Amino acid sequence: MADVELKRAGGVAYREASPGLDGAPAALFVHGYPESSWIWRHILPAAAGAGYRAVAPDLPGFGDSPADLPGTWEHQIEHLDRFRRALGLDRVVFVVHDWGGLIGLRWACDNPDAVSALVIGDTGFFPDGRWHGFAELLRTEGQGEEVMANMSRQVFAGALRQASPDISEETLGEFYKAYADADRRQSQLDLYRSGDFSKLEPYEGRLRKLGVPALIIWGEKDQFAPVAGAYRFQKELPDSTVVVVEGAGHFLQEDAPERCADEVRGFLERLEGPAPAVS
């Protein structure tokens, strides 16, 4: 199985697993909140095993990438585009989770010729979306600042373990990097306060127009993005398959890493024209 390497390009940290094949197709993994490319560490080698160059950036303000204020939705999309171009990724399979879906799918709709397939997990992309309670706190002036000021490692660990009881200390440490300094904490407020679902009104119907195959993989017990969202995406994407991972929550890559890796690898291997699979 391919090794995962931590690299940098244009000031952005990213993880990569490669099949070692010239001209291999690319799969671009976009994490959510408060994650980093670390969440894909089990999935990247599986994608490489299917013959894909698998790359996952730490979005600015997360993981090992410094914040670049303002950390708005639009600014994150711009960074994603620059990262793709810096690595020379022409046409990609987009693999997205949580906020990575809002960022990556909006980019995909604006760049349809650069998208060959989609893997969508535990996210939303509809103008009638509603934020959950913690997100509303971050979006509220004063309350969001108070949350950021009081977000200690202990508080953070307690919150994430409510969603994923078995999440490891190592993973908590990687995700807590999003709170490492004042700019990173401000970047989170910028992101959520720019996250008005009404901005998706011009995108209605555009996922369908991409006309690409899709795997929709969801945690059965997701408390932030209920599983009904998976079937809404399925209606929007005619050439799609839904996989609901039993017992997994929102952070399904942590709750069921082997199942996620197997599903992504199988999907990539079924796509038309991938590079030869390698073991």
Secondary structure, DSSP 8 states (H G I E B T S, - for coil): ----EEEEETTEEEEEE----TT--EEEEE--TT--GGGGTTHHHHHHHTT-EEEEE--TTSTTS---SS--HHHHHHHHHHHHHHTT--SEEEEEETHHHHHHHHHHHH-GGGEEEEEEES----TT----HHHHHHHSTTHHHHHHHT--HHHHHHHHHHH-TT--HHHHHHHGGGGSSHHHHHHHHHHHHT--GGGGGGGTTHHHHH---EEEEEETT-SSS-THHHHHHHHH-SSEEEEEETT--S-HHHHSHHHHHHHHHHHHHHSSS------
